[in-house]
Amino acid sequence: MSWDPLAPPFAAGRTVVVTGGNAGIGYFTSEQLAAAGARVILASRSADKAQRAMASIRERLPAAELEFVQLDLASLASVADAAAELGARDPIDVLINNAGIVNPSARRQLTHDGLELLVGANALGHFALTAQLWPALTPTARIVGLGSMSTRMVRLAPDDLFSERRYRPFRAYGLSKHAVHAFAFELDRRIRAAGSSRESLLAHPGFAVDGLSERRTGINDVSMMGRARDTLLSVVAQGKQQGAWPSVRAALDPDAQSGQFFGPNRTLTGEPIVMAPVLSSASPEFGARFWAIAEEATGVTFAVVA
């Protein structure tokens, strides 16, 4: 499959929701989708940051169609409210479950609903959002999860997914991304079993840092020292505009197929290609287990229907 990340297909008339579209990879995902002509809805916790992000995009793309919906993935009540608001708008063609906590605290923290924060916000919040948005998705909609190469560095621990026995910040982050992977692949299996034309895909950004990113005032301000530090990483890292490429390809590539996983062609950097996931988090066994955990933890039943 050929793909030019600098010239994605025209997406006029399509509505895309990007969670966490106000900053980082989510911002550049939103900007690139808007440049392709899509109507982009930024689902973000901070209204102020979302407004700054939309102003930044309009500075470059005056005709961009942009909207905002408030969403806190660490609150199931907020997720339900956001799903209701989004469901009352035009049908959704693409849902990009991008938002997530990437810098965990040194101590174990909980969501508003008492769930471990990283798994709760990164995976369970998106599970509940997708389930409640299901009726609002078009018949051929795509759901794109944001995975991570941390799953290759953190061993899956299904019996300690919520880090109740042992909490280490990076371990908890890696476990949350195992859960994100499990959701995306299990959703694909259930979509196919239901005979639905919708698609579930996964993307990962590689090693993307702000200091190598294109500057966006008020969005990714980095000190001169920070940029100098990140420049030293340029051999193994890239800017977040490139980190957005796999998500954009998963969202718009007409040749992409449900169940595919896109990531940089040099593992941490480069153009997006189809790659293989870690087998443990892609397994049907863990997928079914995660689904049951998610329904119990969120109180949201997700019956995938065509």
KASULLIN-V964610 format. One record per run of one state. SS is the DSSP state (a for helix, b for strand, c for the rest). FROM is the first residue (numbers start at 1). LEN is the number of residues. If there is no record, write none. Layout:
SS|FROM|LEN + SS|FROM|LEN
This chain:
c|1|14 + b|15|5 + c|20|4 + a|24|12 + c|36|3 + b|39|6 + c|45|2 + a|47|14 + c|61|4 + b|65|6 + c|71|5 + a|76|12 + c|88|4 + b|92|6 + c|98|12 + b|110|1 + c|111|5 + b|116|1 + a|117|20 + b|137|10 + c|147|2 + a|149|4 + c|153|5 + a|158|3 + c|161|8 + a|169|26 + c|195|4 + b|199|5 + c|204|4 + b|208|2 + a|210|3 + c|213|11 + a|224|8 + c|232|6 + b|238|2 + a|240|4 + c|244|1 + a|245|8 + c|253|8 + b|261|4 + c|265|7 + b|272|3 + c|275|4 + a|279|4 + c|283|1 + a|284|15 + c|299|8
